[in-house]
Amino acid sequence: MQRTPAEKDKDFQKIYFTFSLISAKFSFFLYIFCILLIGVLEYKCY
């Protein structure tokens, strides 16, 4: 079965959307983790 470029584009958009969602969540958790880490380090230094 031959796929049209539009269908391929749709699949790509779906994959891209899922990937961006995951990376957004990941960067958000990384951001919180860094803040907590800095907070703990500053707390121990004082």
HUDACOR-V896840 format. One line per field, one symbol per residue. burial: b if it has 24 or more other ideal C-beta (glycine too) atoms within 12 Angstrom, else e. A space follows every 10 residues. Layout:
BEGIN
burial=???
END
This chain:
BEGIN
burial=eeeeeeeeee eeeeeeeeee eeeeeeeeee eeeeeeeeee eeeeee
END
